[in-house]
Amino acid sequence: MTHLKNFLMNEENFRENQKLKEILFEIIFHHVADAIFIMKVEYDPQPRFKYMFVNEKGQLQSGVDQGQVGMFMEEVLEKELFEHLNGQYLNLLENGDRLSFIDEIRTADGNLMTNESLLTAIRNDKGIIDFVVAVSRDITASVHERKRLIDSEQRYRSIIDHNMDAVFSLDRNGEILEANKASGSLLGFSEEDLIGCSIYDFVIEEEVFAIKNVLEHCLSGESIEKSACWLSNKRGHQLLVHLKSIPIIIDGEIPGIYLIVRDITEHSQNTETIKYLAFHDQLTGLWNRRALLDHLQDEIPSAMKIGKEMALLYLDLDRFKFFNDTLGHKTGDDLLRTIAERLTSLSSVNYRIYRQGGDEFIILLFNGSRDSAEKAAQEIMSKFSEPMYVHNQEYYITPSIGISIFPADGKDTETLIKSADSALFQVKEKGKAHYRFYQSDMNVAFPNFILMESHLRRAIEKEELLIYYQPQVNLATGKIESFEALLRWQNRKFGFVTPSQFIPLAEDTGLIIPIGEWVIENVCEQLSKWRSKGYQSVRVAINISPKQFQQHQLPDIINRLLKKYKLPPDSLEIEITEGAMQDTRTTLTMLNRLKEIGIIISVDDFGTGYSSLNYLKRFPLDILKIDQTFVKEIQQSYKDAAITKTIIHLAHSLGLEVVAEGVEEMEQVEFLLNANCQKAQGFYFSKPVSALEIEEKVLVNQ
């Protein structure tokens, strides 16, 4: 637009420079699909608008022919249309440099067309608007499509079922709710098998970030298209497709998305374009992961043959998610482009840069000794020491870099990348913002945990965490008014990961803090939904880890979420273990702060600690939960039976409620009932289930 502005400022240049006229005519007149009008503003003394240029599309749309160029708008258009457009142009002059609007016009051939127009003012050196560039796009088809989507059920089903393009109905998390016949043909699955799958299951890894970005924009109400994207079908074949996302709008809310997918693999005429899209990142223009694997596969045999070393630098941006969440995805994308440009200016002669996806980059040095790799890493660190400028704003961001050397750290593609990733993990563990070479002992302590942690760090972002609820049954009445929230992780690579595997890892790495906050918020949100449906007395217990319990701001976080979701404090129960209460002074302060809010406090796994009687006397507790190790053997072990009865009696004497965990048999229920235990939970009553199952099978029936 700056070049066009400079060009238009010199009217003589515009009229006489034949070469530039030819270029403008060829590109704008013939090849641009939008209607383009360039209007000269004459102040006579009131502003009047004279046609200076109309492209071919504009002539077809408006009926303005080449012979009318040079005439004023009122001399060309019918009165009604002139008054409407003239008002928009005057509005632009009065209120700014850009103005967009949507209107319906009747074309020269008599058809009614919906147009989306953008007016852009071009000012001279004195700040006066000399020209207005109008770009008008025919959006009639998309308007009609939107109307069809909200038509009757029968018409809707006809459009979906008989559409030759694959059409998916997705929920807000990307789970497939409906799929038409073409969807099954495209991906090689039956329509029934697709239901419940995630759309990300069929997106190749390099495209996940881009597709998530498309869906996020769509969930904000913006219909987005992606001209080229790679999917993978049942046989593992990759398909080049065109995507169009349409928000499902019901009563002003967007509960999901329609995703229309057209296979363009066989119909694409430009094989070079396909190759570029396949091997390049669409955001930054860098090579992508697929290209990296392809290049390494070609380079490794020849490097091995001649004894050449190569270096692989695995780069991850520190705190990029914070930038993205704070500044928005558009600024985050612009920041990634800026970083990509900076990385392409390294002084190393023979190297390539790849974007892995998200905020990860890989640099491959084809003649990469340890010394040259270290110099490259140092140069990268120095480049990041300078500020990044995005939208005239200064930002600082640091990289963490893991380095592996071929062939010492890996003689195949997978091992070489894994070694660099392991070194990167160590950098992240040791404070970030530096580089580290791979060492052979890095994988000894954690053969799979390094990779697992990398996935766990993105579990919230990729929406892989789930909360299940286990009912707590009142043994006297049989009613269920409280539940325990239990965290589950369904990972795309590892499948279902047990809490015993990932919770200790989350504790060790500090990830338990953001994960714990995510659990609290999601439970509060679910309680709010249940209360809105009339289930007022429901209470949910949340396990708080020792590390999370040490966070000074924990009561403030809980209090804020209770207010956000308009919940009474006693609808939330905080479970802590005896191991979390070893520092009595800190524990007493924390528990008192929680009690001031009105939170119910319970002690989980009671009887397994060493100071039970001491803290029962000092701390403001409400509930004791008998550990399942005692419940399991109450029929066979008189000691476990005696301990269980003693705990129940002790709790009653102190005015505390008792909940027995791990109840699996009827005989255990009878024992607990005779011992006056108020509540019990376990597989005898119900395994942990989803919130939807709780609502349908428990709350509705009560």
VOLO-27585 format. One record per residue (C-alpha): residue in one letter; x, y, z. Coordinates in Angstrom, 3 decimals, decimal comma. Each point is the difference from the previous one (the first is absolute). Last residue first. Layout:
BEGIN
type; X; Y; Z
a; X; Y; Z
...
***
This chain:
BEGIN
type; X; Y; Z
q; -31,952; -38,003; 42,670
n; -0,304; -1,748; -3,357
v; 1,257; 3,079; -1,865
l; 3,023; 0,346; 2,268
v; 1,214; -3,573; -0,216
k; -0,180; -1,650; -3,417
e; -0,317; 2,930; -2,411
e; 1,917; 2,630; 1,974
i; 2,706; -2,314; 1,200
e; 0,288; -1,450; -3,516
l; 0,474; 3,501; -1,447
a; 2,606; 0,863; 2,608
s; 2,052; -3,012; -1,062
v; 0,409; -3,105; 2,130
p; 2,082; -1,168; 2,977
k; -1,066; -3,575; 0,831
s; -3,341; -0,361; 1,704
f; -1,623; -1,476; 3,094
y; 2,046; -3,143; 0,591
f; 2,841; 1,695; -1,891
g; 0,644; 2,336; 2,900
q; -1,436; 2,721; 2,166
a; -1,377; 0,021; 3,520
k; -1,883; 2,376; 2,248
q; -1,280; 0,336; 3,574
c; 1,936; -2,775; 1,774
n; -2,248; -1,134; 2,851
a; 1,990; -3,214; 0,717
n; -3,020; -2,093; -1,073
l; -0,029; 1,867; -3,327
l; 3,735; -0,525; -0,434
f; -0,296; -3,747; 0,578
e; -3,004; -0,296; -2,310
v; 1,791; 1,881; -2,780
q; 3,085; -2,190; 0,372
e; -2,171; -3,111; -0,286
m; -1,533; 1,393; -3,194
e; 3,399; 0,168; -1,690
e; 2,179; 2,627; -1,735
v; 0,423; 2,907; 2,406
g; 3,275; 1,783; -0,844
e; -0,475; 3,060; 2,185
a; -1,947; 0,467; 3,243
v; -1,354; 3,481; 0,708
v; -0,330; 1,275; 3,565
e; -1,528; 3,307; 1,146
l; 1,627; 1,787; 2,916
g; -1,565; 1,069; 3,293
l; 3,081; -0,880; 2,052
s; -1,651; -3,010; 1,649
h; -1,369; -1,034; -3,362
a; 3,519; 0,014; -1,483
l; 1,374; -2,095; 2,851
h; -2,815; -2,553; -0,332
i; 0,577; -0,332; -3,740
i; 3,779; -0,248; 0,420
t; -0,415; -2,610; 2,742
k; -2,380; -2,089; -2,106
t; 2,512; 0,001; -2,878
i; 2,903; -0,880; 2,296
a; -1,963; -2,908; 1,512
a; -0,951; -1,349; -3,430
d; 3,592; 0,345; -1,213
k; 1,186; -1,882; 3,087
y; -2,729; -2,665; -0,347
s; 1,360; -0,726; -3,464
q; -2,047; -2,060; -2,441
q; -3,242; 1,991; -0,354
i; 1,604; 3,416; 0,633
e; 2,732; -0,748; -2,557
k; -0,816; 2,411; -2,850
v; -1,373; 2,690; 2,291
f; 3,357; 0,496; 1,750
t; 2,001; 0,331; -3,249
q; -2,820; 2,166; -1,382
d; 1,038; 2,925; 2,199
i; -2,744; 1,340; 2,244
k; -0,953; 3,515; -1,067
l; -0,401; 2,421; 2,902
i; -2,243; 3,043; -0,453
d; -0,422; 3,490; 1,449
l; 3,459; 1,179; 1,075
p; 1,045; 3,200; 1,781
f; 3,493; -1,153; 1,150
r; 1,347; -0,274; 3,541
k; -1,504; -3,124; 1,580
l; -0,258; -2,046; -3,168
y; 3,533; 1,192; -0,770
n; 1,485; -1,710; 3,028
l; -2,102; -3,136; -0,249
s; 1,147; -0,683; -3,569
s; 3,716; 0,550; 0,389
y; 1,577; -2,963; -1,772
g; -1,925; -0,366; -3,215
t; -1,871; -2,973; -1,522
g; -3,004; 0,259; 2,295
f; -2,010; 2,387; -2,141
d; 0,480; -0,468; -3,746
d; -1,538; 3,430; -0,744
v; -0,613; 2,646; 2,653
s; -3,044; 2,151; -0,735
i; -0,646; 3,730; -0,073
i; -3,311; 1,651; -0,916
i; 0,588; 3,540; -1,301
g; -1,681; 2,962; 1,746
i; 2,361; 2,782; -1,101
e; 1,232; 0,389; 3,565
k; 0,477; -3,785; 0,045
l; 2,463; 0,261; -2,892
r; 2,016; 2,683; 1,794
n; -0,025; -2,077; 3,186
l; 1,230; -3,030; -1,945
m; 2,924; 1,965; -1,473
t; 1,090; 1,465; 3,325
l; -0,269; -3,371; 1,770
t; 1,974; -1,716; -2,756
t; 2,793; 2,583; 0,071
r; 0,367; -0,388; 3,788
t; -0,376; -3,781; -0,067
d; 2,665; -0,669; -2,625
q; -0,691; -3,726; -0,368
m; -3,479; 0,602; -1,406
a; 0,424; -1,055; -3,644
g; 0,946; -3,556; 1,007
e; -3,313; -0,384; 1,814
t; -1,739; 0,410; -3,330
i; -2,179; 2,902; -1,039
e; -3,510; -0,050; -1,436
i; -1,743; 3,322; -0,681
e; -3,787; -0,091; -0,123
l; -1,991; 2,436; -2,159
s; -3,765; 0,532; 0,174
d; 0,577; 1,465; 3,481
p; 1,365; 3,207; -1,532
p; -3,314; 0,870; -1,721
l; 0,556; 0,294; -3,750
k; -0,389; 3,057; -2,243
y; 2,315; -1,339; -2,735
k; 2,386; 2,964; 0,144
k; -0,522; 0,395; 3,738
l; 1,014; -3,586; 0,714
l; 2,876; 0,387; -2,467
r; 1,358; 3,068; 1,814
n; -0,253; -1,695; 3,392
i; 1,858; -3,061; -1,266
i; 2,818; 2,098; -1,484
d; 0,225; 2,134; 3,148
p; 0,146; -3,112; 2,197
l; 2,856; -1,425; -2,164
q; 2,054; 3,245; -0,052
h; 2,526; -1,172; 2,605
q; 0,838; -3,138; -1,978
q; 1,037; -2,700; 2,474
f; -3,194; -1,967; -0,588
q; 0,952; -0,281; -3,681
k; 3,254; -1,719; 0,938
p; -1,811; -2,344; 2,394
s; -2,613; -0,865; -2,662
i; -3,603; 1,140; 0,389
n; -2,641; -2,646; -0,682
i; -3,371; 1,503; -0,882
a; -3,278; -0,967; 1,689
v; -3,265; 0,915; -1,748
r; -3,263; 1,057; 1,668
v; -3,483; -0,163; -1,559
s; -2,835; 1,661; 1,936
q; -1,384; 2,236; -2,754
y; -0,688; -2,450; -2,808
g; -2,504; 2,295; -1,722
k; 1,382; 0,132; -3,530
s; 1,897; 3,237; 0,687
r; 1,512; -1,758; 3,006
w; 1,379; -2,737; -2,227
k; 1,594; 2,506; -2,363
s; 1,570; 1,914; 2,898
l; 1,351; -3,233; 1,459
q; 1,599; -0,777; -3,373
e; 1,670; 3,430; -0,165
c; 1,263; -0,376; 3,547
v; 1,422; -3,437; -0,847
n; 1,680; 1,428; -3,111
e; 1,511; 2,860; 1,981
i; 1,381; -2,238; 2,742
v; 1,424; -2,505; -2,510
w; 1,739; 2,711; -2,052
e; 1,513; 1,434; 3,183
g; 1,395; -3,444; 0,821
i; 1,438; -0,373; -3,522
p; 1,647; 3,427; 0,241
i; 1,617; -0,942; 3,359
i; 0,579; -3,717; -0,697
l; 2,359; 0,976; -2,820
g; 2,662; 0,635; 2,645
t; 2,338; -2,542; -1,617
d; 0,148; -2,476; 2,888
e; -3,701; 0,296; 0,857
a; -1,083; -0,418; -3,627
l; 2,217; -3,096; -0,269
p; -1,519; -1,358; 3,206
i; -3,493; 0,633; -1,497
f; 0,911; -1,544; -3,388
q; 0,594; -3,645; 0,788
s; -2,227; -0,640; 3,031
p; -2,699; 2,024; -1,778
t; -0,074; -2,665; -2,735
v; 0,734; 1,013; -3,586
f; -2,726; -0,973; -2,475
g; 1,430; 0,100; -3,521
f; 3,749; 0,590; -0,166
k; 0,091; 1,977; -3,267
r; -3,401; 1,708; -0,071
n; -0,104; 0,422; 3,763
q; -3,121; -0,631; 2,082
w; 0,825; 1,382; 3,443
r; -2,392; -0,446; 2,948
l; -0,576; 2,121; 3,097
l; -2,427; -1,157; 2,708
a; -2,692; 2,241; 1,487
e; -1,611; -1,558; 3,091
f; -3,753; 0,215; 0,234
s; -2,680; 1,209; 2,399
e; -3,788; -0,106; 0,119
i; -0,690; -3,672; -0,523
k; -2,936; -1,473; 1,892
g; -0,091; -3,558; 1,327
t; -1,592; 1,240; 3,213
a; 2,151; -1,572; 2,731
l; 3,094; -0,753; -2,103
n; 0,175; 3,508; -1,479
v; 1,811; -0,787; -3,257
q; 3,059; 1,876; -1,280
p; -0,111; 0,006; -3,797
q; 3,214; -0,128; -2,073
y; 0,476; 2,819; -2,538
y; 2,270; 0,021; -3,030
i; 1,978; 3,018; -1,148
l; 1,795; -0,122; -3,333
l; 3,358; 1,290; -1,216
e; 0,782; -0,254; -3,720
e; -1,148; 3,507; -0,924
k; 3,043; 0,645; -2,230
e; 0,929; 3,101; 2,025
i; -0,624; -1,810; 3,273
a; 2,123; -3,007; -1,007
r; 2,785; 2,123; -1,475
r; 2,473; -0,307; 2,855
l; -1,122; -3,610; 0,418
h; 1,187; -0,816; -3,518
s; 3,526; 1,276; 0,659
e; -0,128; -1,688; 3,381
m; -0,808; -3,334; -1,619
l; 2,921; 0,344; -2,412
i; 2,390; 0,541; 2,868
f; -1,807; -2,590; 2,098
n; 0,623; -2,861; -2,406
p; 3,499; -1,248; 0,926
f; 0,212; 2,384; 2,962
a; 3,096; -0,613; 2,112
v; 2,136; -1,330; -2,842
n; -1,146; 2,399; -2,697
m; 2,428; 2,820; 0,762
d; 2,927; -2,381; 0,554
s; 1,149; 0,172; -3,632
q; 0,511; 3,747; 0,095
y; -1,699; 2,390; -2,411
f; 1,476; 3,460; -0,256
r; -1,531; 2,916; 1,894
y; -1,246; 3,484; -0,799
h; -1,247; 2,874; 2,166
a; -3,250; 1,899; 0,735
k; -1,595; -2,697; 2,202
g; 0,566; -0,499; 3,765
k; 1,606; -3,407; 0,356
e; -3,070; -2,126; -0,747
k; -0,666; 1,780; -3,276
v; 3,607; -0,544; -1,047
q; -0,256; -3,667; 0,992
f; -3,064; -0,406; -2,180
l; 1,847; 1,619; -2,895
a; 2,741; -2,635; 0,359
s; -2,659; -2,712; -0,189
d; -1,522; 1,665; -3,078
a; 3,420; 0,064; -1,656
s; 0,354; -3,720; 0,715
k; -3,494; -0,713; -1,303
i; 0,747; 1,834; -3,243
l; 3,162; -2,053; -0,590
t; -1,689; -3,223; 1,060
e; -2,920; 0,480; -2,405
t; 2,140; 0,937; -2,982
d; 2,550; -2,784; 0,267
k; 3,618; -0,221; 1,140
g; -0,514; 1,767; 3,294
d; 2,035; 1,904; 2,560
a; 3,494; -0,685; -1,399
p; -1,114; -0,114; -3,651
f; -1,165; 2,745; -0,210
i; 0,132; 2,611; 2,788
s; -2,916; 0,939; 2,292
i; -0,810; 3,439; 1,395
g; -2,789; 1,229; 2,305
i; -0,825; 3,692; -0,088
s; -2,171; 2,162; 2,279
p; -1,020; 3,288; -1,565
t; -0,679; 3,416; 1,536
i; -2,673; 2,614; -0,676
y; 0,121; 3,773; 0,262
y; -2,706; 2,185; -1,519
e; -0,025; 3,578; -1,337
q; -3,189; 1,339; -1,562
n; -0,127; 1,637; -3,421
h; -2,504; -2,631; -1,164
v; 2,543; -2,726; 0,848
y; 3,594; 0,904; 0,805
m; 2,174; -2,697; 1,541
p; 2,652; 1,250; 2,425
e; 3,675; -1,037; -0,285
s; 1,186; -2,764; 2,322
f; -1,681; -2,429; -2,372
k; 2,698; 0,554; -2,606
s; 2,670; -0,615; 2,637
m; -1,554; -3,363; 0,939
i; -0,088; -0,987; -3,663
e; 3,657; 0,942; -0,432
q; 0,948; -2,056; 3,044
a; -1,898; -3,001; -1,375
a; 1,714; 0,383; -3,387
k; 3,423; 0,238; 1,639
e; -0,762; -3,112; 2,054
a; -1,091; -1,899; -3,105
s; 3,176; 1,082; -1,817
d; 2,131; -1,292; 2,872
r; -1,892; -3,293; 0,322
s; 0,398; -0,614; -3,703
g; -2,826; 0,828; -2,325
n; 0,561; -0,156; -3,716
f; -3,682; -0,421; -0,882
l; -1,142; 2,208; 2,868
l; -3,698; -0,749; 0,582
i; -1,967; 2,579; 1,955
i; -3,243; -1,149; 1,645
f; -2,786; 2,304; 1,133
e; -2,680; -0,357; 2,678
d; -2,605; 2,629; 0,946
g; -3,035; -1,757; -1,477
g; 1,150; -2,301; -2,770
q; 3,319; -1,599; -0,856
r; 1,124; 3,046; -1,937
y; 3,062; -0,881; -2,004
i; 3,200; 1,924; -0,667
r; 2,693; -1,127; -2,428
y; 3,785; 0,274; 0,181
n; 3,102; 0,344; -2,142
v; 1,710; 3,348; 0,430
s; -0,389; 0,875; 3,672
s; -0,384; 3,777; 0,433
l; -3,584; -0,290; 1,168
s; -2,519; 2,262; -1,755
t; -2,793; -2,574; -0,381
l; -0,483; -0,060; 3,775
r; -0,983; 3,673; 0,053
e; -2,640; -0,483; -2,674
a; -1,459; -2,961; 1,903
i; -0,095; 2,051; 3,209
t; -1,937; 2,773; -1,753
r; -2,434; -2,540; -1,449
l; -0,510; -1,526; 3,450
l; -0,690; 3,461; 1,437
d; -2,581; 0,659; -2,709
d; -1,715; -3,279; 0,904
g; -0,039; 0,956; 3,689
t; -1,394; 3,424; -0,912
k; -2,813; -1,725; -1,873
h; -0,456; -2,638; 2,724
g; -0,690; 2,516; 2,766
l; 2,264; 2,193; 2,118
t; -0,433; -1,696; 3,375
d; -0,747; -3,589; -1,030
n; 2,613; -0,014; -2,758
f; 2,656; 1,731; 2,082
f; -0,606; -2,381; 2,918
k; 0,095; -2,957; -2,379
f; 3,365; 1,290; -1,203
r; 1,445; -0,191; 3,517
d; 3,362; -1,309; -1,255
l; 0,249; -0,679; -3,726
d; 1,236; -3,513; -0,879
l; 3,021; -0,695; -2,206
y; 1,323; -3,430; -1,008
l; 3,459; 0,431; -1,542
l; 1,070; -2,933; -2,191
a; 3,648; -0,318; -0,906
m; 1,517; -1,953; -2,887
e; 3,349; -1,812; -0,206
k; 1,418; -1,426; -3,224
g; 1,582; -3,461; -0,138
i; -0,269; -0,340; -3,799
k; -2,478; -2,881; -0,005
m; -1,816; 1,027; 3,165
a; -0,611; 3,464; -1,399
s; -1,333; -1,554; -3,227
p; -2,361; -2,304; 1,898
i; -1,115; 2,780; 2,417
e; -0,743; 2,684; -2,609
d; -2,971; -1,477; -1,854
q; -1,942; -1,215; 3,050
l; 0,976; 3,200; 1,753
h; -1,533; 2,041; -2,810
d; -3,282; -1,944; 0,030
l; -0,320; 0,111; 3,777
l; 0,688; 3,724; -0,012
a; -2,413; 0,586; -2,888
r; -2,776; -1,724; 1,936
r; 0,849; 2,116; 3,011
n; -0,521; 3,233; -1,946
w; 2,312; 2,158; -2,144
l; -0,468; 3,688; 0,690
g; -2,708; 2,151; -1,607
t; -0,923; 1,399; 3,417
l; -3,723; -0,694; 0,268
q; -0,520; -2,645; -2,691
d; 2,894; -2,182; 1,096
h; 1,589; -1,562; -3,033
f; 0,417; -3,549; -1,260
a; -3,499; -0,988; -1,063
l; -1,082; 3,480; -1,003
y; 3,057; 0,369; -2,209
k; -0,530; -3,402; -1,556
i; -3,629; 0,822; -0,725
t; 1,011; 3,301; -1,562
e; 2,550; -1,789; -2,167
t; -2,634; -2,498; -1,087
n; -2,263; 2,731; -1,360
q; -3,147; -1,493; -1,442
s; -1,629; -1,056; 3,259
h; -2,946; -2,247; -0,755
e; 1,446; -3,240; 1,317
t; 0,812; 1,283; 3,470
i; -2,813; 2,531; 0,199
d; -2,174; -1,942; 2,448
r; -2,633; 2,388; 1,312
v; -0,653; 0,333; 3,711
i; -2,900; 1,933; 1,512
l; 0,296; 0,499; 3,758
y; -3,186; 1,023; 1,763
i; 0,801; 1,339; 3,432
g; -1,281; -0,196; 3,551
p; -1,992; 1,436; 2,882
i; 0,128; 3,581; -1,328
e; -2,569; 2,075; 1,916
g; -2,292; 2,733; -1,391
d; -3,107; -2,137; 0,246
i; 1,720; -2,784; -1,935
i; 3,004; 0,817; -2,195
i; 1,994; -2,850; -1,488
p; 3,186; 1,714; -1,179
i; 1,171; -0,850; -3,532
s; 3,448; -1,399; -0,780
k; 1,170; -0,567; -3,571
l; 2,865; -2,352; -0,719
h; 1,633; -0,861; -3,334
v; 1,738; -3,356; -0,006
l; 3,333; -1,604; -0,826
l; -0,251; -3,622; 1,049
q; 2,686; -2,044; 1,717
h; -0,259; -3,764; -0,155
g; 0,124; -1,732; 3,384
r; -2,427; -2,703; -1,047
k; -2,763; 1,463; 2,165
n; 0,467; 3,490; -1,453
s; 2,540; 2,726; 0,826
l; -0,744; 3,676; -0,458
w; 2,185; 2,714; -1,541
c; -1,270; 3,545; -0,374
a; -0,436; 2,399; -2,895
s; -2,353; 2,907; -0,572
k; -0,827; 0,518; 3,628
e; -3,348; 1,775; 0,362
i; -1,339; 1,854; 3,017
s; -3,523; 1,001; 1,062
e; 0,377; 2,326; 2,965
g; -2,321; -0,357; 2,996
s; 2,551; -0,315; 2,813
l; -0,256; -3,768; -0,320
c; 1,110; 0,401; -3,624
h; 3,183; 1,771; 1,064
e; 0,768; -2,856; 2,397
l; -0,729; -2,559; -2,732
v; 2,450; 1,595; -2,429
n; 2,720; 0,309; 2,686
k; -0,475; -3,643; 0,941
i; 0,439; -0,872; -3,657
a; 3,296; 1,935; -0,154
f; 1,371; -1,577; 3,201
v; -0,972; -3,513; -1,092
e; 1,524; 0,308; -3,488
e; 3,491; -1,364; 0,714
e; -1,430; -2,951; 1,914
i; -2,127; -1,276; -2,872
v; -3,702; 0,596; 0,494
f; -2,189; -3,098; 0,197
d; -0,026; -0,433; 3,785
y; -0,318; 3,798; 0,251
i; -3,629; -0,331; -1,098
s; -0,541; -1,783; 3,312
c; -1,930; -3,245; -0,087
g; -3,410; -0,276; 1,664
i; -1,847; -0,772; -3,236
l; 2,470; -1,080; -2,678
d; -0,726; -3,686; 0,482
e; -3,710; 0,559; -0,693
e; 0,700; 1,758; -3,323
s; 2,084; -2,961; -1,077
f; 3,713; 0,592; -0,383
g; 2,198; 0,441; -3,093
l; 0,728; 3,686; 0,559
l; -1,587; 1,461; -3,144
s; -2,669; -2,660; -0,434
g; -1,058; 0,371; 3,626
s; -0,218; 3,744; -0,339
a; -1,957; -0,328; -3,258
k; -2,677; -1,917; 1,891
n; -0,597; 2,848; 2,425
a; 1,540; 0,491; 3,415
e; -1,584; 0,956; 3,293
l; 1,251; 0,766; 3,517
i; 3,740; -0,022; -0,775
e; 2,029; 1,286; 2,964
g; 1,836; 3,254; -0,761
n; -0,194; 1,343; 3,550
r; -2,814; 2,462; -0,765
d; -2,125; -2,776; -1,471
l; 0,411; -1,028; -3,609
s; -2,463; -0,659; -2,844
f; 1,949; -1,408; -2,919
v; -0,758; 0,368; -3,703
a; 2,017; -1,850; -2,664
d; -0,700; 1,478; -3,410
m; -2,353; -1,753; -2,411
n; -2,918; 1,273; 2,067
h; -2,865; -2,452; 0,008
d; -0,213; -0,525; 3,749
i; 0,753; 3,578; 0,989
i; -2,204; 1,909; -2,431
s; -2,850; -2,489; 0,274
r; 0,250; -0,058; 3,774
y; -0,244; 3,786; 0,121
r; -2,990; 0,016; -2,344
q; -1,792; -2,471; 2,239
e; 1,018; 1,783; 3,176
s; -1,282; 3,363; -1,266
d; 2,381; 2,826; -0,903
i; 2,843; 1,231; 2,180
l; 2,722; -1,430; -2,233
r; -1,740; 1,264; -3,132
k; 0,111; 3,571; 1,242
r; 3,717; -0,256; 0,634
e; 0,532; -1,350; -3,503
h; -2,006; 2,844; -1,479
v; 2,156; 2,522; 1,813
s; 3,154; -1,824; -1,121
a; -1,136; 0,076; -3,626
t; -0,976; 3,666; 0,066
i; 3,361; 1,061; 1,354
d; 1,016; 1,959; -3,109
r; 3,003; 2,062; 0,998
s; 0,453; 3,722; -0,435
v; 3,325; 1,799; 0,281
a; -0,230; 3,794; -0,058
v; 3,133; 2,149; -0,200
v; -0,700; 3,624; 0,899
f; 2,269; 2,738; -1,293
d; 1,071; 3,506; 0,919
i; -0,635; -0,100; 3,762
i; 1,769; 2,984; 1,518
g; 2,871; -0,711; 2,420
k; 2,253; 2,682; -1,478
d; 2,300; -2,592; -1,590
n; -2,967; -1,520; -1,803
r; -2,477; -2,411; 1,550
i; -1,280; -3,313; -1,302
a; -3,296; -1,084; 1,552
t; -0,981; -3,664; 0,021
l; -3,570; -1,157; -0,591
l; -0,777; -3,664; 0,640
s; -3,105; -1,610; -1,453
e; -1,934; -3,187; 0,705
n; -2,623; -0,526; -2,649
t; -3,248; -1,927; -0,111
m; -1,312; -0,328; -3,566
l; -3,464; 0,322; -1,508
n; 0,014; -0,893; -3,701
g; -1,110; 2,517; -2,641
d; 2,750; -0,504; -2,570
a; 1,705; 3,242; 1,019
t; 0,044; -1,151; 3,598
r; -2,590; 0,799; 2,644
i; 1,584; 0,952; 3,265
e; -0,143; -1,358; 3,529
d; 2,217; 1,517; 2,642
i; 2,857; -0,794; 2,342
f; 2,317; 2,652; 1,397
s; 3,661; 0,729; 0,621
l; 1,649; 3,341; 0,645
r; 3,671; 0,851; 0,157
d; 1,864; 3,333; 0,299
g; -2,137; 1,768; 2,542
n; -3,315; 1,551; 0,995
e; -0,982; 2,909; -2,222
l; 1,491; -1,045; -3,325
l; -1,156; -3,600; 0,512
n; -3,560; 1,147; 0,795
l; 0,060; 2,024; -3,214
y; 0,859; -3,196; -1,910
q; -2,825; -1,921; 1,727
g; -2,498; 2,771; -0,729
n; 1,075; 0,108; -3,650
l; -0,661; -3,737; -0,206
h; -3,623; 0,267; 1,191
e; -0,809; 3,214; -1,875
f; 1,518; -1,408; -3,204
l; -1,978; -3,241; 0,275
e; -3,280; 1,895; 0,319
k; 0,834; 2,508; -2,740
e; 1,156; -2,471; -2,613
l; 3,748; -0,018; -0,504
v; 2,182; 1,598; -2,669
e; -0,318; 3,751; 0,246
e; -0,399; -0,115; 3,787
m; 3,305; -1,872; 0,294
f; 1,947; 2,570; -1,979
m; 1,399; -0,763; -3,446
g; 3,646; -0,715; -0,808
v; -0,649; -3,675; -0,704
q; -3,406; -0,134; -1,713
g; 1,391; -1,326; -3,268
q; 1,528; -2,977; 1,772
d; -3,393; -1,228; 1,051
v; -1,781; 0,317; 3,346
g; -2,596; -2,786; 0,169
s; 0,722; -0,515; 3,680
q; 0,903; -3,702; 0,247
l; 1,339; -0,626; -3,488
q; 1,972; 3,247; 0,005
g; 1,367; -0,689; 3,476
k; 1,166; -3,472; -1,025
e; 1,829; 1,495; -2,987
n; 1,721; 2,644; 2,077
v; -1,248; 3,545; 0,454
f; 2,435; 2,946; 0,047
m; -0,254; 3,755; 0,368
y; -3,723; 0,327; 0,789
k; -0,666; 3,456; 1,490
f; -1,320; 0,617; 3,520
r; -1,390; 3,323; 1,090
p; 0,838; 1,768; 3,277
q; -1,772; 3,295; 0,549
p; 1,841; 3,084; -1,281
d; 0,481; -1,309; -2,733
y; 2,401; -2,182; 1,981
e; 0,862; -2,729; -2,503
v; 0,894; -3,434; 1,407
k; 1,352; -2,354; -2,657
m; -1,471; -3,515; 0,185
i; 1,834; -3,268; -0,598
f; -2,471; -2,900; -0,293
i; 0,822; -3,689; 0,478
a; -2,435; -2,918; -0,328
d; 1,497; -3,129; 1,532
a; 1,287; -2,949; -2,028
v; 3,321; 1,680; -0,835
h; 1,455; -1,419; -3,203
h; -1,136; 2,175; -2,901
f; -0,115; 3,635; 1,086
i; 2,202; -0,163; 3,072
i; 2,914; -2,031; -1,293
e; 0,073; 0,841; -3,728
f; -1,248; 3,566; 0,357
l; 2,336; 0,825; 2,826
i; 2,992; -1,388; -1,901
e; -1,015; 1,738; -3,228
k; -0,554; 3,277; 1,791
l; 3,421; -0,324; 1,616
k; 1,610; -0,372; -3,403
q; -1,973; 2,843; -1,554
n; 1,013; 2,609; 2,515
e; -2,136; 2,847; -1,317
r; -3,293; 0,079; 1,886
f; 1,111; -1,276; 3,417
n; 3,277; 1,904; -0,193
e; -1,943; 3,150; -0,728
e; -2,206; -0,740; 2,988
n; 2,995; -0,261; 2,295
m; -1,619; -0,700; 3,382
l; -1,529; -3,082; -1,600
f; 3,399; -1,683; -0,306
n; 1,011; 0,797; 3,533
k; -3,321; -1,402; 1,283
l; 0,305; -3,119; -2,155
h; 3,479; -0,616; 1,372
t; -1,253; 0,467; 3,568
m; -2,959; -2,393; -0,647
***
